[in-house]
């Protein structure tokens, strides 16, 4: 059990901040919207930092499984 990050793509403005901060977790999809491709690619603190820096606050924690 644990929590994983998810991106609300309806809200993402493609600024790239999350990808700059944690490229091991976030990437752009084919429509240039951020997505989580490896939820365990960084520790929670790093992912939390990306969340806090997202200008539209569209990254959130979700319970795993
Ligand atoms: Fe989208 Fe937020 Fe990532 Fe910017 S920081 S690309 S708005 S999810």
Boltz pocket constraint, residues with backbone or C-beta under 6 A from the ligand:
constraints:
  - pocket:
      binder: B
      contacts: [[A, 7], [A, 11], [A, 12], [A, 13], [A, 14], [A, 15], [A, 16], [A, 17], [A, 18], [A, 19], [A, 33], [A, 34], [A, 50], [A, 53], [A, 54], [A, 55], [A, 56], [A, 57], [A, 58], [A, 59]]
      max_distance: 6.0
